[in-house]
Amino acid sequence: MASITPISQSQPLFKKPQFTILNKPKAQFLSIPTMSFSHRKTRMVVVSATVAAETSKKRCPGEAKGFVEEMRFVAMKLHTRDQAKEGEKEPKGKPLGKWEPSVEGYLKFLVDSKLVYDTLEIIMDKAAFPEYAEFRNTGLERSESLAKDLEWFKTQGYAIPEPSSPGVSYAQYLEELSEKDPQALICHFYNIYFAHTAGGRMIGKKVAEKILNKEELEFYKWDGNLSELLQNVREKLNRVAENWTREEKNHCLEETEKSFKLSGDILRLILS
């Protein structure tokens, strides 16, 4: 139809040039598909170029759902297959069900964990970078709960140890990051708090069954609905990450393995 419109608008129907074209129907018939094919071919080239440009921009796994989903995806890959269906790491050491924890080792774990949570809460309160202020008083904080648990152990006759090397090293590392690398710091914040609400709770339950007569510590209790607290923090994390470049987001994701290593060093204190 693209070739018909100019004929009707360019000149009156009964002018001589129009009769000349009609007297050659064969040529007119051939001109219509030629023009249409050219237009279609041009359009196909443009569409193909657009598709190629879009597909060349590879999206990170989970990106469509927000940056928290990207962090979750990377973290899950660092789990073993018996810990998470997305896990890719080979299992090391005994499975959780075969752990042989001691109260002394568990106390070391709790003390070092408290030092890390204390450090994170102080960092968010100081807010060396404005985005840290978003994560004050989220309801996920654990320092106060851990302080209550350590007091309970005292009433049971146990001596509370000083923080050990894994906790001290991690706390110092977080302090260093907080002053110069907010993307990396946020990675640790996410993995520490969110891991505790998932695998951390499972570990706490298993340890309590073995050495605490199923006593549930305050460390594993939250005021309010935990799902709502987590969702609120997810939304804050996504909002903060919206202001980051793709390179800054990737830098944050790359810190995940470091977070797992340092947290794992503290977790292994349970078996010491």
N, C-alpha and C positions, 0 to 999 in steps of 0.2 A: 504493500500500500504506500510505501515511501515514495515510489516513482510516479504514482498517479496524482498526488496532491499538487506538485508543481505544475502539471499540465493544465489542471482546472483553474489555477490561480494566476498563471502567467499571461493568458490571453483569452479573448472571447472564443467561443466554440466554433463560430463560422468564419473566422479569418482563414485566409488561404493556407498559411503554414500548418494549421491544424489539419486541413484536408489532405495535405501532402503526407503527414504522418499516418493518417488513417488509411491512405491508399497503399501503405506498406505495412500491413499487419504483422508480417513475419518479423520485420526488424523491431517493431514495437513490442511484440511478444517476447523477443529475446532480450530486450533492454531491461525489462522488469526484473527477472530473476538475477541478472548480472548485478544490478544495483543492490538488490536485497541481499545477495550473497556477500558482496563486499562489506555491507553494513554489519551483517551477522559475523563475518570473519573478524572484523575489527573489535566487535564487542566480545567475542570469545577470547581474543588475545588479552584484552583489558581484564576480564574476569580471571583468566588464568594467572596473570601477573599478580592480581590482588590476593588470590588464594595462596600463591607461592610466598608472598610477603608475610601473610598471616601465619602460615605453617612454619616459616623460618624462625619465628619467635616462640621458642619452646617454653612452655609453662612448667614451673616447678610442681612436683606432686603436692596436691592439697591447696595450691595457690588460689584456686577459684573459691574456696571456702573461707579464706582468710589466713593470716600469717600463723596463727596458733595451730592451725591444721598442718601447716608446713613443719612446724617444730615437732608436733606430735608424730608425724610421719618419719622424720629423721630419728627421733628417739626410739620409736618402735623397731626400726631397723637394727638398732644396737642391742636389742634384747635377744635372748636365745629363743629358739623355736618352742621350747617348753614354757617360756614366760609369756610369749605373745605370738599370735599367728603370723604377724608380719616380721617376726624376728629372723635375723640372718646370722647371728653370732653362734659359734660353737659353745656348748655349755662347758664351764670350768668348775671344778670342785664338786662337792656333793649337792644334790638337789635339796631344796628347802626342807622337805619332809624328813631328811636324814641328818639335819643339823644337830649338833650337840652343844648348845649354848651354855654358858655359865652366867651366874648373876654378876660376877665380877666383870666379865667381858661385856655384858649387856649394859652395865653401869658406865663403862668406858664409852660405849656407843652413844648413850644418852647424853653424857657430859659433852662429848665432842659435837654432837648434833646441836646441843643448846648453844655452844659457842658460834656455830655457823648461823643459826637462826638469829641470835643476838646481833651478829654482825650485819646481816641483811636488814633487820629492822632499823638499826642505827643508820645504815646507808640510805634507806628510804626516807627516814626522818630528816637527815641532813640535806638530801636532794642536791647533790653537786650538779646534777643535770635535771632540768625541769620535769622530764618524764618520770623520774623516780617518785615524785610526789603523788602520782596516780596510784601508787601501790602502798600507800599508808592505810592502816586500819582496814584491811580487806576482809578480815575475819578468818584468814588462813594462818595468821601468825601463831607460832608455837612456843615462843620463849617462856611465856607465863605458865603454860601448861607443863612444860618440862621442869620448871622450877618447883611446881607442886609435886611432880613425880619424884624428884630427887629428895624433897623433904619427906615424902612417904617412905622412901628407902631408908632414910635416917631413922625413922621411927621403928623400922624393922631391924635395926641394929647394924646396918651396913655403913661402911666408911665411903664417903664420896671422893673419888679420885680427882686429881687435877687434869685439865685437858691434855691430851696426848698429841703426838706429832701430826697424825692425819688431820685432826680438827684445827690445830694451830696453823698448819700449812694452808689449809683451805680458806680459813678466815682471812689470813694475810693476803692471799691471792685475790679474794673478793674485794678487799679494801683497795688493792692496787688497781683492779679493773674499774672500780666505781669512779675513780678520779680521771680516767683517760679513755675508757672504752665502754660506753653505755650499751651498745648492742651485745657485746659479749656478756656483760653483767646481767642483762635481761634474760639471756639464755640460761644462765645458772639459776636465776630467780624462778623461771618457769619450771625447770626440771626438778629443782629441790622441792618446791611446794606441791607440784602436781604429782610427782612420783610418790610422795608421802601419802597422798590421799588414795592411791591405788595399791601398788605393790608394797608400799610401806605399811599399810594397814594389815595386809595379809601376813607380812613378816611379824608384826607385833602380836597378832593373834596366835601364830604358831609358837612364838617364843614364850608367850604367857602360858600356853598350855603345857609347855615342857618344864618351866622353872618357876612360874609365879602362881601356880594353882589357879590359872585362868583369870588372874586379876587384870582388869582392863585399866590401863594407865590413861591419864589425862591427855597424854601425847596423841592419843587416837580418838579424841572427842572434840567436837566443834560446836560452838554456840550457833544455833540457827540451822537452816537447811543447807547441807554441804553442797548439793548439786547447784543450788542458787548462788552460793558463794563462789563456786568455781566458774559458773557462767558469767558472773559479774567481772571476774578477773580476766576471763577470756576476752570479753568485750573491750576491756581496758587495754589489754595487750595488742589486740587488733588495731585499736585506734592509734596507739603509739607508733606501731609499725607502719601505718599509712604514710607517715612523714619520712620514712626511710627510703633510700634508693635501693635498687635491686642488689647492688654491691654490698650495701650495709646489711640487708637481710641475709644475704649469703654468708657474710662474715658471722652473723649471729648463729646461723645454723651450723657453721663449721666448729663452733665452740662446744657443741653438744657432746662430742666424744670426751673432751677434757672434763666436762661436768660429770659424766658417767664415771670416769676414772677416780676423780677426787671423792665423789660420794661413795663409790665402791670401797675405797680405802677405809672410810669410816664404818661402813656397814660390816666389813670383815672383822672389826673389833669385837663383835658379838661372839665370835668363835675363839677369841684369844684367851 
